[in-house]
Amino acid sequence: MHDERRRIEERVERVHTQRIKPAIYAATVPFEVEAWQAPGEPVPFAEAAAAPYEPFAMDTPWGPPWGTTWFRMRGQVPAEWAGKRVEAVIDLGFVGDWPGNQAEALVHLTDGTPLKAVNPLNQYVAIANPATGGEVIDYLVEAASNPDILANNFSAPTPMGDILMAGDKPLYTFQRADLAVLDEEVWHLDLDLQVLTELMVHLAEHEPRRHEIMHALDRAMDTLDLDDVSGSAAAVREVLAPVLARPAHASAHTVSGVGHAHIDSAWLWPIRETKRKTSRTFSNVTSLADEYEDFIFACSQAQQYEWVRDNYPKVWSRIQDSVKKGQWAPVGGMWVEADGNLPGGEAMARQLIHGKRFFIEHFGVETKGVWLPDSFGYTAAYPQLAKLAGNEWFLTQKISWNQTNKFPHHTFWWEGIDGTRIFTHFPPVDTYNARFSGEEMDRAVRNYREKGGGTRSLAPFGWGDGGGGPTREIMERARRLADLEGSPKVVIEHPDAFFAKAREEYEEAPVWNGELYLELHRATYTSQARTKQGNRRSEHKLREAELWATTAALHAPGYAYPYEKLDRLWKTVLLHQFHDILPGSSIAWVHREAEAEYARVAEELEALTAEAVAALGTGGTRVFNTSPCDRAEVVRTADGTPAYVEVPAGGSAPLTDAEPAQPVKAKGLVLDNGLVRVQVAEDGTLSSVYDLRSNREVLADKGNLLRLHTDLPNYWDAWDIDKHYKNRFTDLLSPDSVEVVSADPLLGAIRVTRSFGKGSTLTQTITVRADSPRIDFETEIDWHEAEKILKAGFPVDVRAAHSSAEIQFGHVQRPTHTNTSWEAARFEVSGHRWVHIGEPGYGVAVINDSTYGHDVSRTVREDGGTTTSVHLSLVRAPRIPDPEADQGKHRFTYSLLPGATIGDAVAEGYALNLPLRVADAAGAPEPVVSVDGDGVTVEAVKLADDESGDVVVRLYESRGGRARGVLRTGFPLAGAQVTDLLERPLPDEAAEIDDDGGIAVSLRPFQVLTLRLRRGATGR
């Protein structure tokens, strides 16, 4: 047989595109359209309904950047359309085909009922099927003119990312607003052709099935009357029916389709726009559920549900109905789809707590899995936290973006740092925006790494990132692919059902141990430093407010624990941990608002803490220690004078004039406190850090070397840092000044000032305190660079086989060598408050109060010694999507801790991030809880969320070994329970109170333990 593939394929493509698609709508009549431009921010429906509208013609420009235009559309269904399927078709002037980053609209009835959204891939609104003829249509359409931030593939900076800079020139030209008759036979023919042609071109050329489909398509084109597409469509479909009816192979892979609409809670749009995106998408989804009984939609992020509940009650009611019908599946059990690395341990726990509780409270549904497809890597603490929140499975997809190494599994057991395992799936379709195209189905089967062990994978389908969700066309594709030869079988089902089946057939799935490191987007540990700092400080201020509010509730008559305020503030912080806010990958508007929110949160938490401390009594000066470790250190009083104090963990002590054992001596540019001797060179670096306790030099070369690197990644500026950044740099070695600014016995300090680059300045105060080996670098930067990254380096004279970096409730170890491509790909990694390097018998920690990114490398010197270097990433200057990212002033502190064990790093990490509080207070209550075992660390102390008055304490093992201890309370204890994260008793776990009122605690490495403590009769 002659090879006629090219002729047939080109014929089908032209006829399909030029004749069949234009015939989908058989007849149209235009709406009468009027418009009203809302001034400023979006307005409620009632205000828009009462506004003055003016006539509006098609092909008219509309919509300034970030504006809202309301359109009134009136029309009447012609009488001759009786019995036909009638729809409204609206084209706002869409650009491209991505629904989420351009013009969008929500169509309302005149009573304010939201009907459905329109976007480039979902332009219709159902009117009648069948129509009676004569129906009068009156719509109010809220249209958002959001700019296309992704225009030109992020190739250049744009001012469109902030309403303050975007201007007012209209962005779109209205193309179409029609009443239309949907020719269902032609529409179905269009879908038949889509499915068959895509299947055909993705089958191998030697496959008989490919040629069978090709010749059937050729015969179908012969059957089509080009002058009467509508009249011949049914006959064409009859020709295609046999090839669509051929069943899939018995061994065909099964794809479990789950409807989805990934909606970034902020990204290339502000939070206020996401609130509207949720209403649009969820209106579409509930409408689609009415059309397709087999449709199931999985939706995460409790925060987005709350927005809809509060702002769109009619859409909320439809969601509740869909949940009851089993068509809507709340998933994820998190407040938002948070970044997978940067939130602190307690914050990650609260993400799960607040998300799970919301779905239980409002739908009676306890979610079973963590649905987190799009975050930029995943902490090794996740398996334990997920299981402690009652989850059974974990889903992600983003690891398919790896730059270097292909992840070896799609279905596996993921083992966390404590040994907890959770059943995990990573969809081989490699997208969370699937549409069941031939390419996607081919990729899902080709990629699937579990062949021979498993037979099924999951595909989240529907347009996403900016929302949009599944469409009827995608549902029709799924129906055609349910049992079709040459394709995997597609079944629409709940993700819980998929995971149950996948686990049942593949219980012995392979195990992946440790973090799921994304070999891409490594700069998200550093970009938008003020956003990250706001998060870090908010987390610690929340800890502080909860501890002292609990203390006051236990000991201060009349004090009321601020449940509602703390709940609200936690949710604000959790929202801003979303995986495009906290990582620094959003537009300028988002980060400008985030910084303002963090400032508001800090002010309110400061007031709550001050109120709680004041409730304990006034008339003296006390020092309060929120850290879980006892502290003996120098603190500054209200007038700035240093004082030396000793304060128990979680408790307070009077401000005294205690004398330290090791005062500071300053001589020239040398600071010596008997523990460490620090010498600052004329170039402002550290020429020596001598550990007097161990009698050894810590540094192998210049310490605190500030290095300015050129930083232009290949793509995704705010997200990525590519390895070539290391090849071009400038060392900052010419300071403006180096001077001693404090020679106090309690506190010695040397200040270094620098000017560099494009007008940037940097001031560092290098501080050594009495009785402490910790060296602080208090840093102020006025940053005006572009496409640069500033790093601070500490080359340490130790041969470290690995580095240890703090993560949530523990730490991870990473090799310092690059033997394999997996290790070489970890050239930039994340950590929380500290990173530790060491050799047997000696270690050094680098501690910070707000940075996350760092790298650790190892070289061998000519003298045979080994230098292990830690470089902290301090600040970047990407220009896309925010052209002014990180410009301006920054203040933060990082520290060097010589002679440090892991336990020392833990203690000093808390100390730097939880500064001692000096306050007017007279009360001296005992700490709410105290623990006497090494490694047993208190992470949170609060009152139970059910307002019972019980005290909840969260502990963990922080050093990586087994730990035993006894927890004692500063209040009468009547009972204790071990609970899950949601403060529900775990029946198989016991917490027994001994004769002295203590609770024995035994923890495996990195185990998290939550205790619920019932107060005795004499407690308040």
Secondary structure as the mmCIF struct_conf table of DSSP 4:
data_model
#
loop_
_struct_conf.conf_type_id
_struct_conf.id
_struct_conf.beg_label_comp_id
_struct_conf.beg_label_asym_id
_struct_conf.beg_label_seq_id
_struct_conf.end_label_comp_id
_struct_conf.end_label_asym_id
_struct_conf.end_label_seq_id
HELX_RH_AL_P HELX_RH_AL_P1 ARG A 5 VAL A 15
HELX_RH_PI_P HELX_RH_PI_P1 HIS A 16 ILE A 20
HELX_RH_3T_P HELX_RH_3T_P1 LYS A 21 ALA A 23
BEND BEND1 ILE A 24 ILE A 24
STRN STRN1 TYR A 25 PRO A 30
HELX_LH_PP_P HELX_LH_PP_P1 PHE A 31 PHE A 31
STRN STRN2 GLU A 32 ALA A 38
BEND BEND2 GLY A 40 GLU A 41
HELX_RH_AL_P HELX_RH_AL_P2 PHE A 45 ALA A 49
TURN_TY1_P TURN_TY1_P1 ALA A 50 ALA A 50
BEND BEND3 ALA A 51 ALA A 51
HELX_LH_PP_P HELX_LH_PP_P2 PRO A 52 TYR A 53
STRN STRN3 GLU A 54 PRO A 55
TURN_TY1_P TURN_TY1_P2 MET A 58 ASP A 59
STRN STRN4 PRO A 61 TRP A 62
TURN_TY1_P TURN_TY1_P3 PRO A 65 TRP A 66
STRN STRN5 GLY A 67 GLN A 76
HELX_RH_3T_P HELX_RH_3T_P2 ALA A 79 TRP A 81
TURN_TY1_P TURN_TY1_P4 ALA A 82 GLY A 83
BEND BEND4 LYS A 84 LYS A 84
STRN STRN6 VAL A 86 ASP A 91
BEND BEND5 GLY A 96 ASP A 97
TURN_TY1_P TURN_TY1_P5 PRO A 99 GLY A 100
BEND BEND6 ASN A 101 GLN A 102
STRN STRN7 GLU A 104 LEU A 109
TURN_TY1_P TURN_TY1_P6 THR A 110 ASP A 111
BEND BEND7 GLY A 112 GLY A 112
STRN STRN8 PRO A 114 VAL A 118
STRN STRN9 ASN A 119 ASN A 119
TURN_TY1_P TURN_TY1_P7 PRO A 120 LEU A 121
STRN STRN10 ASN A 122 ASN A 122
STRN STRN11 TYR A 124 ALA A 128
BEND BEND8 ASN A 129 PRO A 130
BEND BEND9 GLY A 133 GLY A 133
STRN STRN12 VAL A 136 SER A 145
TURN_TY1_P TURN_TY1_P8 ILE A 149 LEU A 150
HELX_RH_3T_P HELX_RH_3T_P3 ALA A 151 PHE A 154
BEND BEND10 ALA A 156 ALA A 156
HELX_RH_3T_P HELX_RH_3T_P4 PRO A 159 GLY A 161
BEND BEND11 ASP A 162 ASP A 162
TURN_TY1_P TURN_TY1_P9 ILE A 163 MET A 165
BEND BEND12 ALA A 166 ALA A 166
STRN STRN13 TYR A 172 THR A 173
STRN STRN14 ARG A 176 LEU A 182
HELX_RH_AL_P HELX_RH_AL_P3 GLU A 184 VAL A 201
TURN_TY1_P TURN_TY1_P10 HIS A 202 HIS A 202
BEND BEND13 LEU A 203 LEU A 203
TURN_TY1_P TURN_TY1_P11 GLU A 205 HIS A 206
HELX_RH_AL_P HELX_RH_AL_P4 PRO A 208 THR A 223
TURN_TY1_P TURN_TY1_P12 LEU A 226 ASP A 227
HELX_RH_AL_P HELX_RH_AL_P5 VAL A 229 ALA A 245
HELX_LH_PP_P HELX_LH_PP_P3 ARG A 246 HIS A 249
TURN_TY1_P TURN_TY1_P13 ALA A 250 SER A 251
STRN STRN15 THR A 254 GLY A 259
STRN STRN16 ILE A 263 ILE A 263
BEND BEND14 SER A 265 TRP A 269
HELX_RH_AL_P HELX_RH_AL_P6 ILE A 271 GLU A 291
TURN_TY1_P TURN_TY1_P14 GLU A 293 ASP A 294
STRN STRN17 PHE A 297 CYS A 299
HELX_RH_AL_P HELX_RH_AL_P7 ALA A 302 ASN A 311
HELX_RH_AL_P HELX_RH_AL_P8 PRO A 313 LYS A 325
TURN_TY1_P TURN_TY1_P15 GLY A 326 GLY A 326
STRN STRN18 TRP A 328 PRO A 330
BEND BEND15 GLY A 332 GLY A 332
BEND BEND16 MET A 334 VAL A 336
STRN STRN19 ALA A 338 ALA A 338
BEND BEND17 GLY A 340 PRO A 343
HELX_RH_AL_P HELX_RH_AL_P9 GLY A 345 PHE A 363
BEND BEND18 GLY A 364 GLY A 364
STRN STRN20 GLY A 369 TRP A 371
BEND BEND19 ASP A 374 PHE A 376
STRN STRN21 TYR A 378 TYR A 378
TURN_TY1_P TURN_TY1_P16 ALA A 380 ALA A 381
HELX_RH_AL_P HELX_RH_AL_P10 TYR A 382 LEU A 388
TURN_TY1_P TURN_TY1_P17 ALA A 389 GLY A 390
STRN STRN22 TRP A 393 LEU A 395
HELX_RH_3T_P HELX_RH_3T_P5 LYS A 398 TRP A 401
BEND BEND20 GLN A 403 THR A 404
BEND BEND21 PRO A 408 PRO A 408
BEND BEND22 HIS A 410 HIS A 410
STRN STRN23 THR A 411 GLU A 415
TURN_TY1_P TURN_TY1_P18 ILE A 417 ASP A 418
BEND BEND23 GLY A 419 GLY A 419
STRN STRN24 ARG A 421 HIS A 425
TURN_TY1_P TURN_TY1_P19 PRO A 428 VAL A 429
BEND BEND24 TYR A 432 ASN A 433
STRN STRN25 ALA A 434 ALA A 434
HELX_RH_AL_P HELX_RH_AL_P11 GLY A 438 ASN A 447
TURN_TY1_P TURN_TY1_P20 ARG A 449 GLU A 450
STRN STRN26 LYS A 451 LYS A 451
TURN_TY1_P TURN_TY1_P21 GLY A 452 GLY A 453
STRN STRN27 GLY A 454 GLY A 454
STRN STRN28 ARG A 456 PHE A 461
BEND BEND25 GLY A 462 GLY A 462
STRN STRN29 TRP A 463 TRP A 463
STRN STRN30 ASP A 465 GLY A 466
STRN STRN31 GLY A 469 GLY A 469
HELX_RH_AL_P HELX_RH_AL_P12 ARG A 472 ARG A 480
TURN_TY1_P TURN_TY1_P22 LEU A 481 ASP A 483
TURN_TY1_P TURN_TY1_P23 GLU A 485 GLY A 486
BEND BEND26 SER A 487 SER A 487
STRN STRN32 LYS A 489 ILE A 492
HELX_RH_AL_P HELX_RH_AL_P13 PRO A 495 GLU A 505
TURN_TY1_P TURN_TY1_P24 GLU A 507 GLU A 508
STRN STRN33 VAL A 511 ASN A 513
BEND BEND27 GLY A 514 GLY A 514
STRN STRN34 LEU A 516 LEU A 516
BEND BEND28 GLU A 519 LEU A 520
HELX_RH_3T_P HELX_RH_3T_P6 ARG A 522 TYR A 525
TURN_TY1_P TURN_TY1_P25 THR A 526 THR A 526
BEND BEND29 SER A 527 GLN A 528
HELX_RH_AL_P HELX_RH_AL_P14 ALA A 529 HIS A 555
BEND BEND30 ALA A 556 ALA A 556
TURN_TY1_P TURN_TY1_P26 PRO A 557 GLY A 558
HELX_RH_AL_P HELX_RH_AL_P15 TYR A 563 LEU A 575
TURN_TY1_P TURN_TY1_P27 HIS A 576 GLN A 577
STRN STRN35 PHE A 578 PHE A 578
TURN_TY1_P TURN_TY1_P28 HIS A 579 PRO A 583
BEND BEND31 GLY A 584 GLY A 584
BEND BEND32 SER A 586 SER A 586
HELX_RH_AL_P HELX_RH_AL_P16 ALA A 588 ALA A 615
TURN_TY1_P TURN_TY1_P29 LEU A 616 LEU A 616
BEND BEND33 GLY A 619 GLY A 620
STRN STRN36 THR A 621 PHE A 624
BEND BEND34 SER A 627 CYS A 629
STRN STRN37 ARG A 631 ARG A 636
TURN_TY1_P TURN_TY1_P30 ALA A 638 ASP A 639
BEND BEND35 GLY A 640 GLY A 640
STRN STRN38 PRO A 642 VAL A 647
TURN_TY1_P TURN_TY1_P31 ALA A 649 GLY A 650
STRN STRN39 SER A 652 PRO A 654
HELX_LH_PP_P HELX_LH_PP_P4 ALA A 658 PRO A 660
BEND BEND36 ALA A 661 GLN A 662
STRN STRN40 LYS A 665 LYS A 667
TURN_TY1_P TURN_TY1_P32 GLY A 668 LEU A 669
STRN STRN41 VAL A 670 ASP A 672
BEND BEND37 GLY A 674 LEU A 675
STRN STRN42 VAL A 676 VAL A 680
TURN_TY1_P TURN_TY1_P33 GLU A 682 ASP A 683
BEND BEND38 GLY A 684 THR A 685
STRN STRN43 LEU A 686 ASP A 691
TURN_TY1_P TURN_TY1_P34 LEU A 692 ASN A 695
STRN STRN44 ARG A 696 GLU A 697
STRN STRN45 LEU A 699 LEU A 699
BEND BEND39 ALA A 700 ASP A 701
STRN STRN46 GLY A 703 GLY A 703
BEND BEND40 ASN A 704 ASN A 704
STRN STRN47 LEU A 705 THR A 710
BEND BEND41 ASN A 714 TYR A 715
TURN_TY1_P TURN_TY1_P35 ASP A 717 TRP A 719
HELX_RH_3T_P HELX_RH_3T_P7 LYS A 723 ASN A 727
BEND BEND42 ARG A 728 ARG A 728
STRN STRN48 PHE A 729 ASP A 731
BEND BEND43 ASP A 736 ASP A 736
STRN STRN49 SER A 737 ASP A 744
TURN_TY1_P TURN_TY1_P36 PRO A 745 LEU A 746
STRN STRN50 LEU A 747 PHE A 756
TURN_TY1_P TURN_TY1_P37 GLY A 757 GLY A 759
STRN STRN51 SER A 760 ARG A 769
TURN_TY1_P TURN_TY1_P38 ALA A 770 ASP A 771
STRN STRN52 ILE A 775 TRP A 783
BEND BEND44 ALA A 786 GLU A 787
STRN STRN53 LYS A 788 VAL A 796
BEND BEND45 ASP A 797 ASP A 797
BEND BEND46 ALA A 801 ALA A 801
STRN STRN54 HIS A 802 ILE A 807
TURN_TY1_P TURN_TY1_P39 GLN A 808 PHE A 809
STRN STRN55 GLY A 810 PRO A 815
BEND BEND47 THR A 816 HIS A 817
BEND BEND48 THR A 820 THR A 820
HELX_RH_AL_P HELX_RH_AL_P17 SER A 821 ALA A 824
TURN_TY1_P TURN_TY1_P40 ALA A 825 ALA A 825
BEND BEND49 PHE A 827 GLU A 828
STRN STRN56 VAL A 829 SER A 830
BEND BEND50 HIS A 832 ARG A 833
STRN STRN57 TRP A 834 GLU A 839
TURN_TY1_P TURN_TY1_P41 PRO A 840 GLY A 841
STRN STRN58 TYR A 842 ASN A 848
BEND BEND51 ASP A 849 SER A 850
STRN STRN59 GLY A 853 VAL A 860
TURN_TY1_P TURN_TY1_P42 GLU A 862 ASP A 863
BEND BEND52 GLY A 864 GLY A 864
STRN STRN60 THR A 866 ARG A 876
BEND BEND53 ILE A 880 PRO A 881
TURN_TY1_P TURN_TY1_P43 PRO A 883 ASP A 886
STRN STRN61 GLY A 888 LEU A 897
TURN_TY1_P TURN_TY1_P44 PRO A 898 GLY A 899
HELX_RH_AL_P HELX_RH_AL_P18 ILE A 902 ASN A 913
BEND BEND54 LEU A 914 LEU A 914
STRN STRN62 ARG A 917 ASP A 920
HELX_LH_PP_P HELX_LH_PP_P5 PRO A 925 PRO A 927
BEND BEND55 VAL A 928 VAL A 928
STRN STRN63 VAL A 929 VAL A 931
BEND BEND56 GLY A 933 GLY A 933
TURN_TY1_P TURN_TY1_P45 ASP A 934 GLY A 935
STRN STRN64 VAL A 936 LEU A 943
TURN_TY1_P TURN_TY1_P46 ASP A 945 ASP A 946
BEND BEND57 GLU A 947 SER A 948
STRN STRN65 VAL A 951 GLU A 957
BEND BEND58 ARG A 959 GLY A 961
STRN STRN66 ALA A 963 THR A 969
BEND BEND59 GLY A 970 PHE A 971
STRN STRN67 LEU A 973 THR A 979
TURN_TY1_P TURN_TY1_P47 LEU A 981 LEU A 982
BEND BEND60 GLU A 983 GLU A 983
STRN STRN68 PRO A 985 PRO A 985
TURN_TY1_P TURN_TY1_P48 PRO A 987 ASP A 988
STRN STRN69 ILE A 993 ILE A 993
TURN_TY1_P TURN_TY1_P49 ASP A 995 ASP A 996
BEND BEND61 GLY A 997 GLY A 997
STRN STRN70 ILE A 999 LEU A 1003
TURN_TY1_P TURN_TY1_P50 PRO A 1005 PHE A 1006
STRN STRN71 VAL A 1008 ARG A 1015
HELX_LH_PP_P HELX_LH_PP_P6 GLY A 1016 GLY A 1016
TURN_TY1_P TURN_TY1_P51 ALA A 1017 THR A 1018
#
